[in-house]
Amino acid sequence: MTAALSAPVDPLVTLREYRALAPWGLRDLTALAAGILDASGVVPVSAVARSRPTERTIRFYVARHLVNAPDGRGTAATYGYRHLLQVLAVKLRQMEGATLETIEHDLAGLTGDAVERRVAAALGHQLPRPADLQLLRGPGIARGRVARAVEAWLAPPPSESRPASLCRRIPVAPGVELLVDDGHPALQLGGEEALAARVRTALDEAVRAALR
């Protein structure tokens, strides 16, 4: 009997996963919006409508009241999930060929839920989950809260809680030290001196074998 294929995840459900990454600074918001648009494979009708928003673009949207003003000012300004939705909504409409005046009229008075549904419908099932967004997975790309949240998302959960252990630093020979967990059974076989002696013997044998 053939197993039934699992139904694709609702884009709205996927989009809402990004809410857990908020709030962001302007740089993180810009990188996140650009990465989502690129990964979703949305092709602009007009080459003028670039898929990647810039920090300057978002500031311009705020000045035009297409995007809400951030919380705070200057370098302390932060942007939330609603700001991300608004940036995506404006860029998606621009990529469809709409003018800023048309977009301003379209978005006027829309609730956050309505904007969210529009963005999810436009991006469709190509919308990646945060954990699958290559822009965030690359080393040194994502910064600040976005990077910390995604790293925590990708990190495997610990199998069990284990108390921190102490380590012993045992001198073995000039230039050689042994770092051993305090609970390691090797320490029970004669203590530190005996363990150091066995390691010295093994090192001497390895050196002699290499010189033959």
Backbone hydrogen bonds, N-H to C=O, Kabsch-Sander energy under -0.5 kcal/mol:
donor,donor_aa,acceptor,acceptor_aa,energy
13,V,10,D,-0.8
14,T,10,D,-1.9
15,L,11,P,-2.9
16,R,12,L,-1.7
17,E,13,V,-0.6
17,E,14,T,-1.2
18,Y,15,L,-1.5
19,R,16,R,-1.1
20,A,17,E,-1.0
21,L,18,Y,-1.4
22,A,18,Y,-0.5
22,A,19,R,-1.0
24,W,79,Y,-2.9
29,L,25,G,-2.4
30,T,26,L,-2.4
31,A,27,R,-2.4
32,L,28,D,-2.7
33,A,29,L,-2.6
34,A,30,T,-2.3
35,G,31,A,-2.4
36,I,32,L,-2.3
37,L,33,A,-2.1
38,D,34,A,-2.5
39,A,35,G,-2.6
40,S,36,I,-1.7
41,G,38,D,-1.2
42,V,37,L,-1.3
45,V,95,M,-3.6
49,A,46,S,-1.0
50,R,48,V,-1.5
58,I,54,T,-2.2
59,R,55,E,-2.1
60,F,56,R,-2.0
61,Y,57,T,-2.2
62,V,58,I,-2.3
63,A,59,R,-2.2
64,R,60,F,-1.9
65,H,62,V,-1.4
66,L,61,Y,-2.6
67,V,61,Y,-1.3
71,D,78,T,-2.4
72,G,70,P,-0.5
76,A,73,R,-1.6
77,A,74,G,-1.5
78,T,71,D,-2.8
79,Y,24,W,-3.1
84,L,80,G,-1.7
85,L,81,Y,-2.3
86,Q,82,R,-2.3
87,V,83,H,-2.6
88,L,84,L,-2.5
89,A,85,L,-2.7
90,V,86,Q,-2.5
91,K,87,V,-2.4
92,L,88,L,-2.6
93,R,89,A,-1.9
94,Q,90,V,-2.4
95,M,91,K,-2.5
96,E,92,L,-0.8
97,G,94,Q,-1.7
98,A,93,R,-2.2
103,I,99,T,-2.5
104,E,100,L,-2.8
105,H,101,E,-1.8
106,D,102,T,-2.6
107,L,103,I,-2.7
108,A,104,E,-1.0
110,L,107,L,-1.9
115,V,111,T,-2.2
116,E,112,G,-2.4
117,R,113,D,-2.3
118,R,114,A,-2.1
119,V,115,V,-2.4
120,A,116,E,-2.4
121,A,117,R,-2.3
122,A,118,R,-2.2
123,L,119,V,-2.4
124,G,120,A,-2.3
126,Q,123,L,-0.8
127,L,124,G,-1.4
132,D,129,R,-1.5
133,L,129,R,-0.7
133,L,130,P,-1.1
134,Q,132,D,-0.8
136,L,133,L,-1.2
137,R,133,L,-1.2
138,G,134,Q,-1.6
141,I,138,G,-1.5
142,A,138,G,-0.6
146,V,143,R,-0.8
147,A,143,R,-1.1
148,R,144,G,-2.2
149,A,145,R,-2.8
150,V,146,V,-2.5
151,E,147,A,-2.6
152,A,148,R,-2.0
153,W,149,A,-2.0
154,L,150,V,-2.6
155,A,151,E,-1.8
168,R,180,V,-3.4
170,I,168,R,-0.7
170,I,178,L,-3.4
172,V,173,A,-0.5
172,V,176,V,-2.3
173,A,176,V,-1.5
176,V,173,A,-2.8
178,L,170,I,-2.9
180,V,168,R,-2.6
180,V,178,L,-0.6
182,D,166,L,-3.3
184,H,181,D,-2.2
187,L,184,H,-1.6
188,Q,185,P,-1.5
189,L,186,A,-1.1
190,G,188,Q,-0.9
191,G,187,L,-0.8
194,A,190,G,-0.7
195,L,191,G,-1.9
196,A,192,E,-2.8
197,A,193,E,-2.3
198,R,194,A,-2.1
199,V,195,L,-2.2
200,R,196,A,-2.5
201,T,197,A,-2.3
202,A,198,R,-2.1
203,L,199,V,-2.4
204,D,200,R,-2.7
205,E,201,T,-2.2
206,A,202,A,-2.0
207,V,203,L,-2.5
208,R,204,D,-2.5
209,A,205,E,-2.2
210,A,206,A,-1.7
211,L,207,V,-1.4
212,R,208,R,-0.7
212,R,209,A,-0.5
